[in-house]
Amino acid sequence: MLFAAFGVFLAFGGADAAPGVALSLLTAVLIWGTPRIQANHVFRTVSWQGEYRATVSDAGITVETEHTTLTQRWSLFRGHRETRDHLVLLGRDPNILILDVVPKRGLRTEEDMQRLRTLLAGHLPRV
């Protein structure tokens, strides 16, 4: 938004400001569009695998698709956070982005949510 506002400000500078205006507006578009482009790329990359099913147990988190099964032990994670719609597990190594996102909509009842919170609290701190 700041770059767009700066571009508008420069636009009042006349013809000499044209390169600055173009650069500011291009930067604004890239800042706005990059997360959307990345999310679209991730979705295309994993969508061919079909539906995901996640199981949380004392062993860790197991994610299954029609083609793969991946078990991630609790030692892979440094902690978890809870948002309104998700539980997010953060990877131990800060230099590598590893995280698991567990959507709350996948839980059937509030009792399931409480069991999941208890299980997470027993293995990972809240960060």
URGITA-V244729 format. One record per pair of residues at least 24 apart in sequence whose C-alpha atoms are under 7 Angstrom apart, sorted by sequence separation. I is the first residue (numbers start at 1). J is the second residue. If there is no record, write none. Layout:
BEGIN
((I	J) (I	J))
END
This chain:
BEGIN
((3	27) (4	28) (3	28) (1	28) (80	124) (79	124) (80	125) (81	126) (78	124) (79	125) (80	126) (81	127) (79	126) (80	127) (79	127) (74	123))
END
